[in-house]
Amino acid sequence: MRAFPTRLGTVGASGADPAERAYLLSRWAGSLSCHTAALAVWLAARHERWWRPLLAGTPLLAITPQPDGLVRFEHHPRPPLEVLGLAPRHADDWATARGAYRRELADSGALVVCGDAYNLPWQRGYRRWHAPYWFTVLVDGGRWLIEDPLATNAPNGPRTLRRVPVEPGQLMQWSVAPQSYTAIQHLRELSIVGYGPPGLGVRYRWLARTPAPHPGRAEPTRLVGADAVNGLAIRFRVAPPDDPIHRQADDLWQALRQRELVVAAGEVDRELVPGAIREHWRRAVAGWRHIVPPLMQARSTTGSGPPGDPRQLADAVAAVAQFEADEWRLAGDCDVLAVA
């Protein structure tokens, strides 16, 4: 495997094994989402300070109204794939996908697959429900293995980091993408990709490096920072039981995780997160965690009514608006131009 010199440090043939570096992400598991966990493993296989590109210009919360009463949530000033020089690729046949997988793994030792929780034996949704789920394949001593550091809370207990050896024949089954995406899932991926995600519904989808990002433009109805938080609080306070916003609890949960990631990074990267900023986001995280109980109720609701007391959620959201000022965001570049 060749080395990749960057301002983040040279990683490759002379450094630690990529799989071993990725395995260290277990300590960060609770501050990642499905998308950022997969990208974190991809970055950790190449760079020692993998968190920097994922934190550039954050923490940010932006919301944009969408058709049918939904909201597009954004947690990064630029879509992560645009920053990293990655783009979704897709194919209906395994031979094409397998060839692309091999090229990506040979090139960088890491591959992000846009799979389906239904097909993944280590996932809670295995053979139970379909949902987009990104995971990363690494090369470890000539073997392929899946590294999945995401930690999630479930009724039967927390799910923690998984390291799963995989053969190409298994990967043929495990990397099959969902046949369809809900509107909420589409919006979530759109915020990560930055433009209409291609290949939705195609059998195999993965990420590949590309020299051509697709910069987008913010819509005039977009709200950012404290305005976004206050807008959500108002929406939750007046939302009727059937309001679609109740189905977007996970998108608000990701705002908490992004702030927890900043706090975690501040413990190991003092140049990126100075003391005053660390302390600010520690206090912010304490406030954001008050949102968790009503969000858990939102997750468990069956559609027969609102997710608990909407006033409780609205009050908890409104209370964190004070932390969302521009001056508390991290530096906008964070060495991101060196990662692709």
C-alpha positions, 0 to 999 in steps of 0.5 A: 500500500502506498503512502499518502503525504498530507499536512495531516501526517504521512500515512501508508506503507511506513505507518501503522496498519490501516485496519489497526488505525481504524480500530482505534475509532472505538473510543469515538463510536458514540459521536458518529452517525452511519455516514460519518462513521463510514467516512471516519474509517475511510479517513483513519486508514489514510490519516492520523487526525482523521476527524479534522475534515469531518469537523471543518466549519462545524458544529453547524445546524442548518434547516431548509423547508422541503415539500410535504412538510419535511425539513432538510437538515445539514450538519456541515457547511459543505457536504462531506463528500464534496470536501473529501473528493468522493462521489457515489458510484453504482452498478446493477451487476456484481462483476462491475461492482466487484471490479470497482471495489478491488480498484478502490481497495488497491488504491487506498486500502479503504472502500465505503459501501452504501448498503442496506441494514437489512442485509448486514448480519451485525446490524439490528435491522438484519432481516427486519427492516430496510434502511440505508447503511454505509460501512467501510471495507479495509484491507488487513494483511491481504484479507478484507474486513468490515470496520463499523465503529458506530454505537447505537442505543437499542431497546435490548442494549447498546450496539458497539464497534464491529470488526467483521472479516468478509469474503468477496462472495459474502460482500456480494450479498452484504453490499446490496443497497435498498431498492427504495429510499424514503423521502427522509432518507433521500434528504439525509443522503443529499446533505452528505453528498451535496447533490441529487444522490445518483443510483438510488434503487440500483443494486450496488452503490459505493463511493469512489474518489473523483476530481470533480465536486458538485458544489451547490447553492443554499436556498433562500429559505435556509436557516442556520445556527440559532435561527435554525434551532429556534425555528425547530423549537417553534415547529415542535411547539405547534406541530400537530400529532401527524406533523412529518417533523416527528419522523425526523428525530434522527436528524436532530440527534445527529446535531448532538453527535456532531457536537460530541465529536467536537468535544472528543476531538478537543481532548486529543487535538488542542490545536484544532479545538482551543480550550475556550471552544472545548468548554463552550461545546461541553456546556452545549452538549450538556444542553443538547443531551436534554433533548435525548429523552423526548427524541427517544419517545419520537423514535418509539412512536407508532404514528398514533400520536405525537412523540410524547409532550411536544412542549418538552421537546420544544423547550429542550430545543429552544434552550440550546439556541444560545450556543449556536453562534458563528464564532464558536465554529471551528476553522473552516479549512481544517486541512481538508484540501489535503485529504483527497 
